[in-house]
């Protein structure tokens, strides 16, 4: 279906044209005075200059042409030259009936030219537990992925594991110290390595911080870790077998955690997958004259004349010839282009890495790794802070592990459910998980990604206000009325509104397409949140002043129920795009 603003605009364009005014002045927006009208056009003010007429005169002429149009119940000129419009109730009802008839997409059309998009999100580091810093990337990336997919793009999500570098050498060094007898350390061993990993995930997670701590105090230890990293990266077989164990154990654990978050990846590639592409990439950068030696390191200049801040050269190799985070990200682009050739790549990463990505993107474009017609986007997100305004910590002051954070929210939800509860323990636990996830995800996504926000467990889990649980309550309310009515589907159209609150709800539903389109185009899930909050409010207003099930007129009642179904479906589709679900009861 054509977006409602577009449909209105087409009529207003006709009005302007009929009066001999350029259609560029016929822009229509949502009213910024909803108490006066639903939509407005401010074009008469802009046209005044060109036509040397008073704006109000222009507005009056146009309004006269639009007066008979059945689309509007009101169309009037207001000083100094606004055109204020209300849609007729018949038109609004027709529009929402059209949405309801489209039971999969509710009138939202796919984009005309779908793109192939890769999303780089999650970005966990192997052997280190997921922490809340990784939470935002996973939540935001998942929503961007689902939204783009719904709009028709072909989307490939890649977790881009941090599985290369010193952390591996550290783990190997510590393991060697603890269990020197393991065959992985015997250089003369040439048999098969055991398939059973020599550690569990808990051991692994304890080994890394321990090793990392030691390396900061003990030079020789650090040397050993660097050496092990070097040997691993240069083909030492025992170490590579250990690396596979580390990866397997870690990835199994990561998948379990992402499953809890309802986040899934199409690709589980990591930094290590990029390594084979580095030598040729570097050689080509040198041959093409882009890379040069500066203070021993190999760099590519990426500054541009219009820069207002300094953008330092992109470092490709360190002076000892070792590769860096940059090198890996560039080589990752090499295989992404070769194997998938996407139209764009979206990186959902902490905004503190923005300058870094500016350098890497420019370098990729300049050296031709990524062709000029492709798009590279950086979606940088802010920090999740505690109530003290500092990055979120545990009560003990450590980094809060994702699992514990989720558990804390679930427990809180469970407490609330039990307080007002009639549910069995088993149902209560399941419901607490579903609602808890909505609290965490909505609490995050309802903020513009680039902003920092405060993780406030009491606010996020509250059923009142702009929260996930509030949205879920609204959906559950729709479901329970429909269940009481005992109807699965209803034929016929939604009738013109019977009250102000019903008109408000219908009008809010008409804005679904615009909200989704702009969330998609701007890669901004918070726009979906803002929309469903308004929709939930409009629904609850309607619910509070309408006797739905007790309505005596059968046609009116059927229309109410149909409106309820559409509201439920639009809310459910929206939360699915945000990455969570609604329970049956709450
Ligand atoms: N592993 C990185 C970190 O924990 C994030 C990776 C982001 N993606 C990328 N292509 N660099 O900071």
Boltz pocket constraint, residues with backbone or C-beta under 6 A from the ligand:
constraints:
  - pocket:
      binder: B
      contacts: [[A, 120], [A, 122], [A, 123], [A, 124], [A, 125], [A, 160], [A, 161], [A, 162], [A, 329], [A, 347], [A, 348], [A, 349]]
      max_distance: 6.0
